Amino acid sequence: MDESILLSKYELPGGLVLNNRIVMAPMTRCFADADLAPIPASVDYYRARADAGLIITEATLIAPEAQGYPGTPGIYSDVQIKAWKRVVDAVLEAGGRIFCQLWHTGRLAHSHYTGTRPMAPSAVAMEGSLPRARDLYYEDPRAMDAEDIARVQIQYAEAAQNAMAAGFDGVELHGANGYLVDQFLHQQTNRRSDEYGGTPENRARFALEVVDRLVSAIGPYRVGIRLSPQAYVNLEYVAGDEAAFDYLLEALNRRPMAYVHVAAFDGSQHYDYLGGGRPVDYVRKRYAGTVIGCGGYTAETAESDLRQRHIDLTAFGRSFIANPDLVGRIRSGSSLSPYEEKLLTRLT
């Protein structure tokens, strides 16, 4: 595959050159220490995958109140910044590029970790137990007031500045998978009647304001966003949800973004309410900038989507867990080691 598009260089808007079009997807591993800083093994874990054109870190907390799972790292303390700097230095020394994914879990946060009641766009609870702590059950969140919204937006900006202090090439706003930003975008979790709810424009307001704060904090073309317009996890689709994403993507076209990253467990799945197509097709039709596809890609399906210009970059998740040398294996045409659930308990 020496002449493949997948293995060719790619220049992100703003001039950051990636060695290939293979992205390591963000994957929550729950290996942070008691300070919610990356453990020493994280240095080797990320360095081993630095052949990726771009690494996007595991979801990284912007504040203590954002936590909803055990052992997830943050980027809000000096200890965390220093630990991340060791990771980033290792990746950059190996010739890689790395973005930090910024995360607030919203209604999926839990007082067991935060010491406070979770908050969300509206007081709509998630049902069931936490997937990584089955003895804990989701709590009733309180609706965020104007002060909460302003404070969290500042936390996002400060986290982005901390990421740059650690040496990251940029940040990715986690706006997918039913977490805080996504909760504002969807009607099931956003029942507000103020300027942050009701209309599609209002539901998109929080995401756009956070994007603007991030760009202002760290500069143009250093900010990407991950979205899941198909509402496939942690919340449910309500008719008309897509209108907020129509508005959001058009607005993102007018901002100096690095990319839009489309989250999916199965990127090949089609959705009637997305015009009968895949999420990446829906985004590509509306967003003119760099699009990252994700969700069950193989080297062959990635190459096909790249050649047809459905996407510009391809993110691989579980295959990167099972194959630290994924890029080399794709380049040589070698077979891949299969992903197994037991790999989640090891950071190698």
NUMI-360080 format. One record per residue (C-alpha): residue in one letter; z, y, x. Coordinates in steps of 0.1 Angstrom, whole numbers, plus 5000, padded with zeros to 4 digits. Layout:
BEGIN
AZYX...
This chain:
BEGIN
M500050005000D499450235030E497150455009S499250454978I500250774961L503750644958L504150654996S502450985001K504251315008Y505051554980E505951914981L508452034955P508052384941G509652614966G508352424996L510752135001V508551845015L509451495005N508351205028N507251004998R507351004960I510150754957V513450894944M516750724945A518150764909P521750884904M523950584898T527650604890R529450354912C533150454908F534050424945A535750764950D539150784965A542450914951D541151274957L537951194939A536151234972P533350994984I534950715004P533850655041A531550365030S529550615010V528150765043D526550425052Y525550365016Y523450685013R522250685049A520850335044R518650475016A517550795034D513950665035A513650764999G511651084995L514651224976I518151094970I519951214939T523651144942E525850964917A527051194889T529551434905L532251614886I532251994885A536052024875P539051794870E538651824832A535151684834Q536251324842G535651034819Y535550734842P537650604871G536850674907T534050924901P533651184928G533851564924I532551864942Y535252114933S537852084961D537752134999V538551775005Q535551664983I533151915000K534151795034A533651425024W530251505008K529251695040R529651375060V527351195035V524751475035D524751505073A524051135076V521151155052L519551465068E519951315103A518051015091G515251235078G516051225042R516451485014I519451484990F520351664957C523851654942Q523951574905L526451804886W528351644858H530651724829T531251434805G532251654775R533551444746L533451134768A536251274791H539651124788S543151254790H544150954811Y542251114840T542351484831G545751524815T544251724787R542351664755P538551644759M536351924747A532851924733P530452144714S531952014682A534951804672V532951484669A534451174686M532650884703E533750554690G534950254710S536450194744L535350334778P532850104794R534550114828A538150114815R538149884784D541849944777L541150314770Y539550444738Y537650764733E539751054720D539051314694P537651614713R538351974704A535452214698M534852444727D535452814721A533653104737E536153114766D535652744772I531952784774A532153074798R534652894820V532552574822Q529452764830I531252924859Q532452584870Y528852464872A527852764893E530852714917A530052344920A526452424929Q527652664956N530052394969A527152154971M525152394992A528252445014A528152075019G524552095030F522751955000D519052044996G519652134959V521452024927E520451834896L522051944863H523051624844G521651714809A521151354798N522851034786G525051194760Y527151404783L528151764778V524751944781D523151664761Q525851704734F524852064729L521151964725H521651704698Q522751764662Q525051464659T527351614685N526551984679R527552104645R528252464655S527352764634D527553024661E524953124688Y525252774704G524352564673G522252544642T518752624653P516852454681E516952774701N520752794698R521252424707A519252484739R521152794748F523952634767A521552424789L519452734797E522452954804V523752694829V520352664845D520253034849R523653044865L522752764889V519552944900S521453264904A524153094924I521952894949G518453034946P515152944930Y513552604932R516852434943V517752324907G516452024888I517551894854R517851544840L517051504803S516951224777P515151364746Q515151014731A518951004726Y519250644737V522850634748N526250784739L524950964709E522450914680Y519151074672V519051304641A515751414626G514651734642D516551694675E513251704694A512752074683A515552174707F513751994736D510452154726Y512152494730L514052394761L511052254780E508952564772A511752784784L512052584816N508452654824R509453014828R512152934853P511952854890M512852484887A512552214913Y511751944886V512551784853H513951424856V513451204825A516350954821A515750614805F516950254809D513450144799G510850414806S508150214789Q509650234754H507850444728Y509550664702D508050764669Y509951094669L508551184703G504951164690G504850784694G504850804731R507250754760P509851014770V507951094802D504751154782Y506651384758V508051584787R504751594806K502951744776R505452024774Y506552094810A504052204836G506152154867T507251844887V508251554865I510251254877G509950934857C512750674857G513550354839G512450004850Y509550104872T508049874897A505949984927E502849884906T503750064874A504850374894E501550374912S499750354879D501650644863L501250854894R497450804895Q497250894859R499351204865H501951104839I504551174865D504851324900L507751124914T509350794905A513050724904F514350374911G517950274903R519049914903S516349804928F517850054953I521249894948A519849554956N517449674983P518749955006D515349915024L513349954992V510850205007G510149975036R509649675014I507249864991R505349985022S505049635036G504449465003S507549245007S509249094977L512449264964S515849114962P516849084925Y519549304911E522749124900E525749264882K528049154910L526349414933L528149684913T531449584929R530149634964L529149954981T526549845007
